[in-house]
Amino acid sequence: MEIIYFLMDAFNIKKKIIFSSELGFTSKSSQRLIEIVEALGSNIYLSGPGGQEYLDISLFNDKGIKVLFQDYKHPLYDQYYKGFIPNLSAIDALFNIGNLSE
C-alpha cells in the first residue's frame, strides 16, 4: 500500500481508498461485487475486459447494476529509449515523465 500511496501522491491523485475487507462481506464472486457496489451507493460496476469471462451479469442486472467493461487505450508518453513500449508499470511513467505533484 505504501507504493500505491506514493504513486497517488506522485501523480497527484486525490481519491479515498476503501478496502473491501473493511466492509465485512463474506459473500464470494459476483455477489460480493454487487454488495460492494450497493454499499458504496453506486449502480455501475467497471470491470476489466476479462470480467466478461467470469462475472454473472444476470445477478447485476437483477439488482439494477450496469456493468461496463473497460476498453483501455494506453496513453503515449516519452520514454528514454527509442520507440514506445505500452503497458509497463506506473513506475515507468513516473521515471519517464516525472513527479506530477511538484
matplotlib code that plots the C-alpha trace (Angstrom):
import matplotlib.pyplot as plt

x = [0.0, 2.9, 3.8, 0.2, 0.1, 3.5, 2.3, -1.0, 0.9, 3.4, 0.6, -1.5, -4.4, -6.7, -9.1, -10.1, -9.2, -11.8, -10.7, -13.4, -12.2, -13.4, -16.9, -17.5, -18.9, -18.5, -20.1, -18.0, -17.6, -20.2, -22.4, -19.6, -19.0, -22.7, -22.7, -19.7, -21.4, -24.5, -22.7, -20.9, -24.2, -23.5, -25.4, -22.4, -19.6, -16.5, -14.7, -11.6, -12.3, -11.6, -14.6, -16.8, -15.5, -16.4, -18.9, -22.5, -24.1, -27.6, -27.1, -26.0, -29.0, -31.4, -30.1, -30.2, -26.5, -25.0, -21.7, -19.2, -16.2, -13.1, -11.6, -8.3, -6.3, -2.8, -1.7, 1.6, 4.4, 8.1, 10.3, 14.0, 14.6, 13.7, 10.1, 7.3, 6.6, 3.0, 1.5, 4.5, 4.0, 3.2, 6.7, 7.9, 5.7, 7.0, 10.6, 10.0, 7.6, 8.4, 6.5, 3.3, 2.7, 5.7]
y = [0.0, 2.4, 2.1, 2.9, 5.9, 7.1, 6.8, 8.5, 11.4, 11.5, 11.5, 14.0, 11.5, 12.6, 9.7, 7.9, 4.2, 1.8, -1.7, -4.3, -6.2, -3.3, -3.6, -7.0, -9.0, -12.8, -13.5, -14.5, -13.8, -11.6, -11.4, -9.8, -7.2, -6.4, -5.9, -3.6, -1.5, -1.2, -0.4, 2.5, 3.8, 3.1, 1.4, 0.9, -1.7, -1.1, -4.3, -5.2, -6.9, -10.3, -10.0, -11.0, -14.5, -14.9, -12.3, -13.4, -10.4, -11.6, -11.1, -7.5, -7.0, -8.3, -5.6, -2.8, -2.5, -1.7, -3.5, -1.7, -3.3, -1.2, -0.6, 0.8, 2.9, 3.3, 6.9, 7.7, 9.4, 10.0, 7.1, 7.5, 4.8, 4.5, 3.5, 3.2, 0.1, 0.2, -1.4, -1.0, 0.0, 3.3, 3.4, 3.5, 6.5, 8.2, 7.7, 8.9, 11.9, 12.8, 13.6, 15.4, 16.7, 19.0]
z = [0.0, 0.6, -3.1, -4.1, -1.8, -3.1, -6.7, -5.9, -4.5, -7.4, -10.0, -7.9, -7.5, -4.7, -4.1, -1.0, -0.9, 0.6, 1.4, 0.7, 3.7, 5.9, 4.6, 6.3, 3.4, 3.4, 0.0, -2.9, -6.6, -8.4, -5.3, -3.3, -6.1, -6.1, -2.3, -2.6, -5.4, -3.3, -0.1, -1.9, -3.2, -6.9, -9.7, -12.1, -11.9, -14.0, -14.9, -16.9, -20.2, -18.7, -16.4, -19.4, -18.9, -15.2, -14.0, -13.6, -15.4, -14.7, -10.9, -11.6, -13.9, -11.2, -8.9, -11.5, -11.7, -15.0, -15.8, -18.0, -19.5, -19.7, -23.2, -22.1, -24.5, -23.2, -23.2, -25.0, -23.2, -23.9, -22.8, -22.5, -25.2, -28.8, -29.6, -27.1, -25.0, -23.7, -20.6, -18.4, -14.8, -13.3, -12.1, -15.7, -16.4, -13.2, -14.2, -17.7, -17.2, -13.6, -10.4, -11.3, -7.8, -7.9]

ax = plt.figure().add_subplot(projection="3d")
ax.plot(x, y, z, "-o")
ax.set_aspect("equal")
plt.show()
